[in-house]
Amino acid sequence: MTTRDWVNAIVQNVSAWDGIRPTPHRFGGTEFKWGKVEIGHVHAHGMVDIPFTRAIRAALVESGAALPHHLLHESGWITFYVRRADDVEQALRLYRLSYLHKTQRRTASRDEHYPAQVRALGFGAALNTAMGVDA
């Protein structure tokens, strides 16, 4: 498989989530929107960029799950590079984390399954705390 295949797999998977609309990203690639909110985007060469809060980004970077954004170093954005087949699953975990975070923050009724869904992603106690979930 090639990077293009891996990116296509990510696009197909994330696009199937409830309420997600894939759109062209202004700098190339595919952007994932939930309403007006960007969940993240992926470039054709395998670079994944996802917005989080600074606390969540810090937990992800500290754990080695992602890197600070390649340009916006002091923001909450992260970058992750899909370089091999195993990276697809990690990219999907990161997108799912963003999806859960964005939908939970912007939904009037809180999802009772949110804590379990966050924990099931397996990012660890520091990230769970940053996401507002008891470790």
N, CA, C and O of each residue as an XYZ file, in Angstrom:
540
protein
N       0.834     -1.192      0.000
C       0.000      0.000      0.000
C       0.871      1.245      0.000
O       2.012      1.219      0.461
N       0.334      2.307     -0.509
C       1.054      3.574     -0.596
C       0.459      4.596      0.376
O      -0.594      4.366      0.972
N       1.138      5.705      0.522
C       0.623      6.796      1.354
C      -0.758      7.215      0.869
O      -1.647      7.489      1.675
N      -0.932      7.262     -0.421
C      -2.237      7.642     -0.982
C      -3.338      6.674     -0.511
O      -4.440      7.104     -0.173
N      -3.037      5.380     -0.492
C      -4.003      4.383     -0.014
C      -4.325      4.605      1.459
O      -5.485      4.527      1.864
N      -3.306      4.878      2.253
C      -3.505      5.095      3.677
C      -4.350      6.343      3.923
O      -5.253      6.336      4.759
N      -4.050      7.412      3.188
C      -4.832      8.646      3.323
C      -6.276      8.400      2.894
O      -7.207      8.872      3.547
N      -6.466      7.670      1.807
C      -7.826      7.350      1.355
C      -8.592      6.560      2.406
O      -9.787      6.781      2.600
N      -7.915      5.638      3.087
C      -8.553      4.861      4.144
C      -8.986      5.774      5.295
O     -10.072      5.602      5.849
N      -8.149      6.731      5.649
C      -8.485      7.695      6.704
C      -9.691      8.517      6.286
O     -10.632      8.680      7.064
N      -9.672      9.035      5.069
C     -10.772      9.872      4.580
C     -12.084      9.080      4.580
O     -13.112      9.590      5.023
N     -12.055      7.874      4.101
C     -13.277      7.059      4.065
C     -13.809      6.780      5.464
O     -15.014      6.862      5.706
N     -12.912      6.453      6.378
C     -13.322      6.114      7.737
C     -13.912      7.328      8.450
O     -15.034      7.264      8.952
N     -13.171      8.425      8.499
C     -13.627      9.611      9.237
C     -14.891     10.190      8.601
O     -15.783     10.656      9.310
N     -14.973     10.163      7.291
C     -16.139     10.703      6.584
C     -17.426      9.948      6.920
O     -18.519     10.485      6.739
N     -17.311      8.729      7.399
C     -18.481      7.911      7.719
C     -19.050      8.204      9.115
O     -20.127      7.715      9.458
N     -18.338      8.994      9.913
C     -18.817      9.291     11.265
C     -20.030     10.206     11.214
O     -20.162     11.023     10.303
N     -20.902     10.070     12.179
C     -22.137     10.842     12.250
C     -21.853     12.349     12.226
O     -21.132     12.874     13.074
N     -22.434     13.025     11.242
C     -22.325     14.479     11.148
C     -21.069     15.003     10.485
O     -20.931     16.216     10.331
N     -20.153     14.145     10.088
C     -18.903     14.599      9.468
C     -19.111     14.811      7.976
O     -19.697     13.985      7.276
N     -18.609     15.952      7.520
C     -18.659     16.301      6.101
C     -17.227     16.552      5.624
O     -16.573     17.474      6.111
N     -16.730     15.747      4.679
C     -15.399     16.001      4.139
C     -15.472     17.117      3.088
O     -16.365     17.128      2.240
N     -14.533     18.038      3.158
C     -14.463     19.133      2.193
C     -13.010     19.324      1.778
O     -12.108     18.903      2.502
N     -12.764     19.948      0.630
C     -11.378     20.242      0.254
C     -10.767     21.220      1.261
O     -11.413     22.182      1.675
N      -9.538     20.968      1.641
C      -8.825     21.866      2.554
C      -8.142     22.956      1.741
O      -7.658     22.698      0.639
N      -8.101     24.150      2.266
C      -7.568     25.294      1.507
C      -6.098     25.154      1.127
O      -5.644     25.793      0.178
N      -5.348     24.330      1.852
C      -3.941     24.107      1.506
C      -3.725     22.719      0.916
O      -2.600     22.219      0.897
N      -4.788     22.101      0.439
C      -4.704     20.780     -0.166
C      -5.099     19.702      0.814
O      -4.923     19.851      2.023
N      -5.629     18.625      0.296
C      -6.053     17.519      1.136
C      -7.532     17.591      1.450
O      -8.301     18.242      0.743
N      -7.921     16.912      2.523
C      -9.324     16.820      2.927
C      -9.492     17.312      4.350
O      -8.764     16.911      5.258
N     -10.465     18.189      4.524
C     -10.817     18.720      5.838
C     -12.096     18.038      6.301
O     -13.005     17.805      5.505
N     -12.162     17.722      7.580
C     -13.336     17.085      8.153
C     -14.077     18.099      9.014
O     -13.525     18.642      9.971
N     -15.334     18.344      8.660
C     -16.138     19.328      9.380
C     -17.303     18.644     10.076
O     -17.935     17.747      9.517
N     -17.577     19.068     11.280
C     -18.770     18.698     12.015
C     -19.528     20.003     12.191
O     -19.208     20.808     13.065
N     -20.532     20.203     11.354
C     -21.174     21.513     11.289
C     -20.154     22.507     10.755
O     -19.596     22.313      9.675
N     -19.911     23.573     11.511
C     -18.922     24.586     11.113
C     -17.555     24.353     11.749
O     -16.603     25.091     11.495
N     -17.475     23.321     12.577
C     -16.261     23.055     13.354
C     -15.351     22.085     12.608
O     -15.794     21.041     12.131
N     -14.076     22.445     12.514
C     -13.105     21.536     11.900
C     -12.620     20.528     12.927
O     -12.143     20.891     14.002
N     -12.752     19.246     12.575
C     -12.243     18.154     13.398
C     -10.746     17.979     13.142
O     -10.000     17.568     14.031
N     -10.316     18.296     11.916
C      -8.928     18.183     11.499
C      -8.876     18.030      9.991
O      -9.907     18.032      9.320
N      -7.672     17.896      9.468
C      -7.521     17.671      8.034
C      -6.301     16.797      7.770
O      -5.396     16.686      8.597
N      -6.307     16.182      6.594
C      -5.196     15.326      6.184
C      -4.753     15.759      4.793
O      -5.573     15.981      3.902
N      -3.449     15.873      4.629
C      -2.870     16.223      3.330
C      -2.555     14.944      2.568
O      -2.326     13.895      3.171
N      -2.543     15.033      1.253
C      -2.341     13.864      0.392
C      -1.029     13.138      0.679
O      -0.932     11.934      0.441
N      -0.019     13.844      1.184
C       1.274     13.218      1.476
C       1.333     12.591      2.873
O       2.393     12.153      3.318
N       0.171     12.553      3.567
C       0.110     11.841      4.835
C       0.256     12.679      6.088
O       0.319     12.131      7.188
N       0.310     13.993      5.950
C       0.412     14.837      7.141
C      -0.992     15.120      7.675
O      -1.858     15.624      6.959
N      -1.192     14.786      8.938
C      -2.458     14.961      9.642
C      -2.306     16.160     10.569
O      -1.352     16.229     11.343
N      -3.239     17.103     10.496
C      -3.255     18.266     11.390
C      -4.600     18.310     12.087
O      -5.646     18.227     11.443
N      -4.571     18.442     13.426
C      -5.803     18.400     14.208
C      -5.758     19.480     15.293
O      -4.764     19.599     16.009
N      -6.841     20.272     15.416
C      -6.889     21.281     16.477
C      -7.394     20.706     17.800
O      -8.391     19.985     17.848
N      -6.687     21.042     18.855
C      -7.083     20.690     20.211
C      -6.855     21.915     21.088
O      -6.381     22.945     20.609
N      -7.187     21.805     22.355
C      -6.791     22.832     23.305
C      -5.290     22.661     23.569
O      -4.712     21.627     23.235
N      -4.684     23.648     24.152
C      -3.252     23.533     24.469
C      -2.985     22.426     25.490
O      -1.963     21.743     25.421
N      -3.899     22.256     26.427
C      -3.715     21.211     27.443
C      -3.766     19.820     26.805
O      -2.962     18.952     27.144
N      -4.691     19.612     25.899
C      -4.780     18.319     25.223
C      -3.563     18.114     24.342
O      -2.981     17.029     24.329
N      -3.172     19.145     23.606
C      -1.973     19.027     22.760
C      -0.763     18.671     23.608
O       0.019     17.797     23.232
N      -0.596     19.336     24.749
C       0.549     19.067     25.624
C       0.560     17.605     26.068
O       1.613     16.968     26.079
N      -0.602     17.073     26.432
C      -0.674     15.672     26.868
C      -0.331     14.730     25.721
O       0.368     13.738     25.928
N      -0.812     15.024     24.514
C      -0.521     14.180     23.353
C       0.966     14.214     22.996
O       1.565     13.178     22.709
N       1.549     15.400     23.015
C       2.971     15.542     22.676
C       3.835     14.881     23.744
O       4.787     14.169     23.424
N       3.507     15.116     25.006
C       4.289     14.533     26.100
C       4.284     13.008     26.053
O       5.285     12.368     26.374
N       3.157     12.434     25.654
C       3.053     10.974     25.596
C       3.670     10.387     24.330
O       3.808      9.169     24.214
N       4.044     11.249     23.378
C       4.615     10.771     22.122
C       3.570     10.377     21.085
O       3.912      9.817     20.043
N       2.295     10.666     21.363
C       1.208     10.303     20.440
C       1.138     11.213     19.224
O       0.561     10.841     18.202
N       1.724     12.411     19.327
C       1.687     13.383     18.233
C       2.820     14.377     18.427
O       3.512     14.367     19.445
N       2.994     15.226     17.437
C       3.989     16.298     17.484
C       3.272     17.639     17.538
O       2.114     17.741     17.132
N       3.957     18.677     18.039
C       3.356     20.007     17.914
C       3.143     20.300     16.425
O       3.846     19.757     15.573
N       2.181     21.150     16.124
C       1.908     21.499     14.731
C       3.189     21.962     14.048
O       4.008     22.656     14.650
N       3.352     21.578     12.806
C       4.591     21.858     12.068
C       4.835     23.345     11.854
O       5.976     23.734     11.608
N       3.808     24.198     11.937
C       3.984     25.643     11.794
C       3.526     26.420     13.030
O       4.172     27.389     13.428
N       2.428     26.002     13.627
C       1.822     26.711     14.753
C       2.275     26.080     16.069
O       1.491     25.441     16.770
N       3.546     26.270     16.388
C       4.193     25.574     17.507
C       3.577     25.844     18.876
O       3.585     24.964     19.736
N       3.049     27.035     19.091
C       2.535     27.400     20.410
C       1.019     27.269     20.512
O       0.433     27.649     21.526
N       0.390     26.744     19.492
C      -1.063     26.600     19.488
C      -1.470     25.244     20.064
O      -0.622     24.486     20.537
N      -2.758     24.943     20.022
C      -3.251     23.638     20.436
C      -3.214     22.606     19.320
O      -3.527     21.438     19.547
N      -2.836     23.022     18.123
C      -2.801     22.105     16.976
C      -1.678     21.081     17.113
O      -0.608     21.369     17.650
N      -1.957     19.864     16.606
C      -0.919     18.824     16.535
C      -0.725     18.416     15.082
O      -1.581     18.647     14.229
N       0.420     17.807     14.827
C       0.706     17.196     13.532
C       1.102     15.751     13.787
O       1.789     15.436     14.759
N       0.657     14.894     12.903
C       1.014     13.480     12.947
C       1.268     13.045     11.512
O       0.516     13.413     10.610
N       2.317     12.270     11.295
C       2.673     11.843      9.942
C       2.333     10.372      9.724
O       2.745      9.507     10.497
N       1.584     10.102      8.675
C       1.256      8.732      8.284
C       2.354      8.280      7.323
O       2.414      8.710      6.171
N       3.224      7.397      7.832
C       4.379      6.938      7.050
C       4.365      5.441      6.772
O       5.129      4.943      5.945
N       3.479      4.724      7.482
C       3.359      3.273      7.289
C       1.935      2.863      7.666
O       1.183      3.653      8.236
N       1.582      1.642      7.347
C       0.215      1.165      7.553
C      -0.244      1.308      9.004
O      -1.395      1.669      9.248
N       0.634      1.033      9.970
C       0.270      1.119     11.386
C      -0.139      2.534     11.801
O      -0.882      2.710     12.766
N       0.339      3.524     11.081
C       0.032      4.911     11.428
C      -1.419      5.286     11.133
O      -1.932      6.254     11.694
N      -2.076      4.538     10.270
C      -3.478      4.830      9.958
C      -4.322      4.717     11.225
O      -5.154      5.582     11.498
N      -4.113      3.672     11.983
C      -4.888      3.476     13.217
C      -4.634      4.608     14.204
O      -5.573      5.078     14.846
N      -3.395      5.054     14.340
C      -3.098      6.162     15.253
C      -3.760      7.445     14.765
O      -4.295      8.205     15.572
N      -3.732      7.696     13.472
C      -4.392      8.885     12.924
C      -5.889      8.840     13.230
O      -6.481      9.851     13.608
N      -6.491      7.674     13.067
C      -7.924      7.533     13.349
C      -8.220      7.746     14.834
O      -9.247      8.330     15.177
N      -7.346      7.286     15.709
C      -7.512      7.520     17.148
C      -7.469      9.013     17.458
O      -8.256      9.508     18.264
N      -6.546      9.728     16.815
C      -6.430     11.173     17.028
C      -7.654     11.918     16.499
O      -8.161     12.825     17.159
N      -8.129     11.543     15.317
C      -9.341     12.163     14.786
C     -10.542     11.867     15.686
O     -11.370     12.744     15.931
N     -10.632     10.628     16.176
C     -11.752     10.268     17.041
C     -11.714     11.081     18.322
O     -12.755     11.509     18.820
N     -10.525     11.294     18.857
C     -10.369     12.111     20.052
C     -10.880     13.534     19.782
O     -11.605     14.101     20.599
N     -10.507     14.093     18.657
C     -10.967     15.428     18.288
C     -12.486     15.448     18.118
O     -13.159     16.367     18.585
N     -13.011     14.442     17.457
C     -14.457     14.342     17.237
C     -15.201     14.296     18.569
O     -16.174     15.025     18.763
N     -14.750     13.450     19.477
C     -15.388     13.360     20.790
C     -15.307     14.685     21.531
O     -16.289     15.134     22.122
N     -14.147     15.304     21.498
C     -13.938     16.572     22.191
C     -14.850     17.656     21.633
O     -15.508     18.367     22.393
N     -14.893     17.784     20.316
C     -15.690     18.849     19.689
C     -17.190     18.607     19.879
O     -17.933     19.531     20.207
N     -17.627     17.379     19.676
C     -19.064     17.112     19.802
C     -19.523     17.239     21.249
O     -20.629     17.717     21.502
N     -18.702     16.825     22.193
C     -19.064     16.913     23.607
C     -19.152     18.365     24.059
O     -20.052     18.722     24.820
N     -18.239     19.196     23.605
C     -18.213     20.601     24.025
C     -19.355     21.414     23.426
O     -19.777     22.420     23.996
N     -19.850     20.974     22.278
C     -20.833     21.778     21.560
C     -22.239     21.172     21.523
O     -23.090     21.626     20.759
N     -22.478     20.170     22.330
C     -23.779     19.528     22.363
C     -24.469     19.873     23.680
O     -23.864     19.786     24.749
N     -25.736     20.264     23.594
C     -26.474     20.677     24.789
C     -26.562     19.547     25.815
O     -26.364     19.780     27.007
N     -26.853     18.348     25.370
C     -26.926     17.222     26.302
C     -25.619     16.446     26.267
O     -25.119     16.092     25.199
N     -25.087     16.196     27.419
C     -23.817     15.472     27.521
C     -24.020     13.987     27.289
O     -24.974     13.393     27.793
N     -23.122     13.397     26.530
C     -23.181     11.966     26.238
C     -22.643     11.201     27.442
O     -21.489     11.378     27.831
N     -23.473     10.360     28.023
C     -23.060      9.602     29.203
C     -21.938      8.613     28.896
O     -21.257      8.147     29.809
N     -21.742      8.291     27.626
C     -20.710      7.337     27.223
C     -19.367      8.017     26.929
O     -18.367      7.343     26.680
N     -19.353      9.347     26.959
C     -18.142     10.106     26.629
C     -16.915      9.664     27.440
O     -15.879      9.382     26.838
N     -16.982      9.591     28.769
C     -15.784      9.180     29.520
C     -15.249      7.815     29.082
O     -14.042      7.645     28.907
N     -16.142      6.855     28.908
C     -15.703      5.511     28.493
C     -15.114      5.534     27.086
O     -14.148      4.823     26.808
N     -15.683      6.341     26.202
C     -15.163      6.437     24.837
C     -13.764      7.047     24.826
O     -12.893      6.595     24.083
N     -13.549      8.063     25.641
C     -12.222      8.691     25.731
C     -11.217      7.692     26.306
O     -10.126      7.522     25.760
N     -11.581      7.039     27.396
C     -10.671      6.066     28.008
C     -10.337      4.932     27.053
O      -9.201      4.458     27.029
N     -11.315      4.491     26.262
C     -11.110      3.374     25.338
C     -10.083      3.684     24.257
O      -9.512      2.766     23.669
N      -9.842      4.953     23.988
C      -8.834      5.317     22.995
C      -7.422      5.020     23.499
O      -6.492      4.895     22.702
N      -7.260      4.907     24.805
C      -5.996      4.450     25.385
C      -4.845      5.435     25.356
O      -3.688      5.027     25.252
N      -5.137      6.719     25.445
C      -4.050      7.697     25.442
C      -3.423      7.907     26.818
O      -2.325      8.457     26.908
N      -4.086      7.487     27.883
C      -3.505      7.570     29.208
C      -4.150      8.613     30.104
O      -4.977      9.415     29.669
N      -3.745      8.578     31.372
C      -4.359      9.387     32.413
C      -4.225     10.887     32.179
O      -5.192     11.623     32.376
N      -3.049     11.359     31.761
C      -2.856     12.803     31.550
C      -3.792     13.325     30.470
O      -4.366     14.405     30.604
N      -3.941     12.557     29.406
C      -4.841     12.983     28.331
C      -6.293     12.916     28.802
O      -7.077     13.821     28.515
N      -6.657     11.858     29.519
C      -8.017     11.757     30.029
C      -8.361     12.967     30.883
O      -9.447     13.531     30.749
N      -7.447     13.372     31.759
C      -7.658     14.536     32.594
C      -7.822     15.791     31.746
O      -8.706     16.601     32.022
N      -6.995     15.971     30.723
C      -7.094     17.130     29.835
C      -8.433     17.147     29.090
O      -8.933     18.212     28.728
N      -9.006     15.972     28.866
C     -10.294     15.854     28.183
C     -11.465     15.967     29.160
O     -12.619     15.861     28.746
N     -11.186     16.181     30.454
C     -12.238     16.324     31.445
C     -12.804     15.002     31.927
O     -13.934     14.932     32.410
N     -12.000     13.956     31.791
C     -12.432     12.613     32.195
C     -11.538     12.157     33.341
O     -10.315     12.280     33.271
N     -12.149     11.634     34.387
C     -11.360     11.093     35.493
C     -10.517      9.929     34.983
O     -10.999      9.074     34.240
N      -9.277      9.911     35.387
C      -8.365      8.838     34.973
C      -8.808      7.560     35.612
O      -8.185      6.518     35.404
